[in-house]
Amino acid sequence: MGGFFGVASKQDCVLELFYGVDYHSHLGTRRGGMAVYGEDGFYRAIHNIENSPFRTKFDHDVSEMKGYLGIGCISDYDPQPLLIQSHLGSFAITTVGKVNNYEELLKGLFEKDHSHFQEMTNGQINVTELVAALICEKESIVEGIKYVQDVVDGSMTMLVMTKEGIYGARDRYGRTPLVIGKKDDSYCLSFESHAYINLGYTDYKELGPCEVVYVTSEGVEEIRPARTGKMKICSFLWVYYGYPTSAYEGVNVEEMRYRCGSMLAKRDGDSVHPDIVAGVPDSGIAHAIGYANESGIPYVAVSLGGEGALLVCEEGIYHGKPPKIQVVNTVGCGDSMVGGFAVALKRNYRAEEALSYAVAVSAANALSPNTGDFDPVEYQKIYDKVVVEKLR
């Protein structure tokens, strides 16, 4: 997926940009980038975040960047934002989307203008650079953005930062979100609404399909009105990608996940009789609670990652916490926890014993390089050190 954040402020915006982008870290694990414009011109930094979090990689850049305009992104694909110099002037651009007619658009550029590209990822031209090239086909940035919205088959939501302000454009069918926040001396543009709430902004506007706006520290100007017709927003934003406290089209992510869990239970009816439902963070927790509440399941287990797990049952609410370990591989730890609970219930363990067993199995899995395989000796060492606390 990927996400982005932009700020237009009367003051230096670098720290707000830094945190705003970081709040989108759940949307990608490959590249992170920030670009700002201020008295010293454009400044950009891009880093690989596959083995280190965004905050760690950009800590040094934040101290060097200065600017009152800025855009940044978390990208699961191409390095961005890109800085472009063209007949339209200098601008920075970041995108989120999927171009289905990539080859067709590329061929058209080669045949018409004999264009060339320098940014490539995994043997393919950087999609953001392709979008920039399409924008530069026209006589203004506004016309270029509209052109991209019209010719791209798929979705393309973007931020384009010039020396004066930031253009925000949502894709033609509204598949990916773009919202605007406001406070006294600045405006921001964000993929996720929760990102700017944490920075003291309030809701200002959610762009409709194909809508284009121009944002400065003074206000928001509508460039292209929202397209009328059926919305085709990506439902997986609610199901999986979205942050729990975010909302799309006025519907909270966590609320939607709870409803989905409840509807799954209604669908199953009397045909399924589970003993336990387990939610694996973050997206699975609300689904599990909705399913459990609707179906009356006696056990609800919630994985807390390195902090262990919660168990909600008739006897009470319990928190099982494992000892500190040297993690080797976290893949399958949530599934191992669920399997551990299932085995414990089959063996008629008491609630506290079942929780200790599941937490220990999950932690033992994290010590093994092979998913779903653990050393029984290590498991026993962990089991003996699991602390179970009754919360209620």
C-alpha positions, 0 to 999 in steps of 0.5 A: 500500500503506502501512505503520505503526509504534507504540511503547509505552514507559516513556521518551520514544518519539519518536525510535524512532517516527520511525525505525520509521515511516521504515523503512516509506518503501518502502511509500508516497510520498504522506503521512507522519504521526506522533501521540504521547501524553505529559504534554502530551496528544496531538500530531500531525503530517502532511506531504506526502512526494511531493517530499521524504523522510519524514526531511526533512519530520519533522525539525522535528516530532521536536524538538517532540514528546514522549510515551511512546505513539506511532503513525505511518504512511507512506500512499499514500492518505489523510492519517493518523493522525487524532485523534478525540474521541468518546463513547469518549474521545480516540484516534488511529488509523492504518490499512492496508487496502482497503474494498470496501464503502465506499459501503455502509458510508457509506450506513449511517452517513448513514442511521442516525446522520446522521454527517458527515465532514471529511477528504476525499482526491481527492473521497472521504471519508478511509477512516481516518475512516470506520473511526473512525466505525464504531468509535464506533458501539459502546460501547467501542473494543474492540467497535468494532474487532471490529465493523470487522473483521466488517463490512469487505469487503476488509481493514483492519489498524489501530493505535488509540492511547488515553491508556493504550495501543495496540490492534493489530488485524489484518484478518479474513483476514490479508491484511496483516501486523502484528507485535510487537517487544519490548525491556527497557522497551518494545513496538512494533507494526509492519507490517514486521519489519525496522523494529524489528530495526534499533531493537534489538527482538526478535521477540515475536509475529506476529498471526494473522487477525482477532487483536486485542491491547492493548499497553502498556509493561508487556506485551501482552494478547490481546483477540481470538484469531486466527481459524482457517481459511485464511490469505489474506495478500497474496502481492504483499508477497513479490513486490514491496512487502516489504523484502528483510530482512522476513519474513511468516508465517516466510518471508523476502522475499528467499528467496521472491523467489529461489524465484520466480525459480528457479521461473520458470526451471524453467517456461521450461525449454528453451523460452527461451534468454536471454543475460542476466537483469537485476534492477531494485532492490529487488524484482527482484534476488533474482528475477534471481539465482534465475532465473540460477542455475537456468537457468545464464545466463552474465550477471547484471546488477543495477541499483544506481540512481545507483551504476550496475550490477553484472555477474556473468559467467564473467570475474568480477564488475564494478561500473560507476559513472557520473559524477555527473549532474543527474538529470531523470527516473529513469523507465525507467532500469532498463529502459534499462540492460537494453536497453543490455546486450542491444544490447552483447551483440548487438554482441559487446562484452566484459564491461567494454565491455557494462557501460560501455555499459549504465550510460551508456545508463541515465544518459543516459536520466536526463538526458532528460525523455522516457522511453526517449529520450536525446541521443547526444552526452550518452551519449558524454560519460557513456560516456567517464567510466564507471568499471568496477572488477573486484571479483572 
